[in-house]
């Protein structure tokens, strides 16, 4: 499905499932091609309608998957069969790909304690994983500022080939494109709260709630002051996207 916004910003899902994403990561790393991965959710949809710089960065990503059931449902209304690929569920599989290929990795985001705990947990889970850089930038991180240049330099010096970004939207997506373009052969994946869960800084929803497609409610209730307004604002944009999706589906079927 193509999500269309102002100023010519069009964002489409081009990764159907986690297997195709991991295959794409392997292909890029083997070929020495840089890449950026974004995980689209409802919060991003809402921000894309308001933030032109975010939209332009999103359009430049090489791989975009559905990180949220509403994105899956909208795509199916448009006639496209895609699967849910949460950024949090990508962390360990991405690290397994890196370890199997002997590609060093970097972790960027959060704070020093989070980076240390997440890194140690990943090395427990993934045999042979080589973490060459763990860095927590200052807050708020400016993806266009001098500190971003310093982080790019640190990634370059470290020799990392795959970098996990946990800087929060829209910072991580904007930084990912800047870093991809500045570095040769480095992949960057914006993985949201994945490192927070691994480090124990956040507790993920129980499996039953995730299977019931209710993880969003768990997260909102865990931090209502920060997330309630965000989710409410996000849900208000869904009817318009649903109408657009149905139109795309009719058009794809040759309808009027």
N, C-alpha and C positions, 0 to 999 in steps of 0.2 A: 504494500500500500504506500501511496505517496501522500505525505502530510504537507499541506501548502500553507504558507504564512505570507505576511507582508514583505515587500521589498524583494520579491523573487526567491525567497527562501523555500526550498522544497527538500524534505527529508524523507527518505524511504528505507524500509527494512530490506537489507540485501543478504541477511544471514537467516536461514530457515530453522536451524537447530544447532545444538551445541557441537555435534559431531562435525558439521560443515565449518563451524567457526574454528575448531581446533585444527582441522585439515588446512584451512587457510593460513593459520598462524605458522604451522610447520612449513608450508610452501614458501611463505615470505621469508622466514628465518633461513631456510636452506638456500634461498636465492640471494640472500643479503639485502633484501628490500625492506625499507622501513614501512611502518604501518601504524594506524591508530584505530582502536576499537571503542565504540560508544554503545552504551546499553540504555535504550530509550524507554522511559516510563512516563506516567501522566504528569508528574512534576516537571519533567523536561518539556513535555508538550506545551504546558502552560507558559513556561519561561521562553520557549521558542517564539511564542506569539508576541512577546514584549521586548526581547533582547536581540537586536540585529547582529551584534558581535557573536553572541552565542550561536545564532542560527548559521552564520557564515562558517564558524568553526565546525559545527555539526555536519554541514554539507561536505566538508573536506575530509571527513573520516572515511577510511577504507572499508571498515566493517561495522555495520549497525545491526544490533539484534534487539529482540523484544524483552525488556526487563520489566514486566508487569502484565497481568492478565488482561487489563483493558486494551493494551496494545495488540495482544493476540486476538481478542474478540473483534476489534475494529478491523484488523487485517482480514479476518475471516468474512466479515460483512462485505469486504471489497473483493472477495473471491480468492484470497490467497491463504494457503494452508501453512502456517508457521507454528513453531513451538516456543514455549516460554524458555528464555535463556537468562536467568537472573545473574547479575554481575557477581553477587556473593557466591554463587555456585561455580563460578568460573575460576576462582582463585587457585584451588588445588589442582584442577586439570591443567591449567596453564603452566603451573610450576612443574607438573609431571612432564609436560611436553619439553620444557626448558631443560630439565634434568636429563631426560632421555637423549636429547640432542647435544648435551654438553654446553648449552648456552647460558652464560652468567645472567643473573637477574638483579634488579634494583627495586627497592620499596620506597615510595615517596608519599609522605602525608602524615596526618595525625600529629602525634607528639613522640618524644624519644622513648617513653615507656611503651607506648603502643607499638612502635616500630620494632623495638627489641623483643617484646613478647610475641608479636605476630611472626617475626622472623624465626624465632626459636621453635615456635609451633609448626611452621611450615617445614623446617628442617627435620622435625620429628616425623612428619607425615610423608615427606617426599625424600626418598633415599637418593643421595648424590646431588641434591640441590646446592648450587653455588650462589649464595647471596653476596654480591660484591659491594653493595651500597645500601644503607638504610639511612634515610634522611627525613627529618621533620622540618619543613620550612616554617618561617614565621607566620603569624596570623594577624590580619587577613593577608593571604598570599596574593600577590598581583601577578597574573600570568603574563603581563606585558612589561613588567618592571625589571629593575636591575637584579633582583633576587632570582627571577626566572632565568636570567642569563647565567647566574652563578650555578643554579641547579643543573642547567644544561651542560655546563662545563664539568660538573661533578660526574654526571652520567657518562660523558665522553671519556673522562680520565679513568673511570672505574672499569671500562670495558664491557659494561652490561649490554646485553642484546635484547632483553625483554624487561620492561619497566611497568610495575603496577602503580597506578595513581589513585590515591585516596584523599583527594583534596576538596571534594564536594563540587557539585555543579553550581555555576558554569565554569569554575576555575580550572578543574581538571581537564575538561574537554578543550578549552581554549589553549591551555598549556600543552596538551598532547599534540596539537597541530603545529604549534611553534617549535616544539622539541623534535617532532618527526622531521620537519623541514630543515632543522639545523644539524641534525645528526644523521649519519649514513648507516643504514642497516639496523636501526633500533626500532623495536615495536613497543607501543605504549597502549596500555589497556586501562580505562577508567572503570574501576570495579566497586565504586560506592562504599558501602559499609562492610565489605568483605573482610578487610583487615581488622576492623573493630570487633567483628564476631570471633575471629581467630584469636585475637589477643585477650578476649574476655571483657573488653571495655563495654560491649553491648551484648545483650542476650538475644539470640534469634528466636522467632516464634516457634513453638513446638511443631513437630512434623505434621500432626493432625490438622492444625490450623493452616499450615502451608498447603496441604492437600485439599483443604476446603476453600482455597483461594481467599483466605482471610488474613494473610500475613500483614496486609496494610493496616488492618484494625489493631492488631497486636502492637505494631510500631507506633501508631497514633496514641494508643492508650498508655504506652510506656513513656511518652513525652508529649502530652497534649498541648502544653503551652507553646511548644515549637512547631508541632506537626498538624494540629487540628485545623488551623486556618489554611495551611498549605494544601491539605487534602480536600478541604471544602472548596477552595479556589480551583483546584484541579478538576474536581468532578463537574463544575459548572461548564467546562469547555467540552465535555464528552458528547452531549447531544449534537452539537454542530459538527464534530468530527464523525459521529455515527451517520449523519445525513450525507456527508461527503463520501464516506466509505461505501454506502449503499449506491450512490451515484457511480462511483468507480466500478463497483461490481456489475451494475447494469451495463455500463459502457463496455466492460471487458467481455460481457456476454453478447454484445451487439444490440442491446436494447436501446430505447430512446430515453 
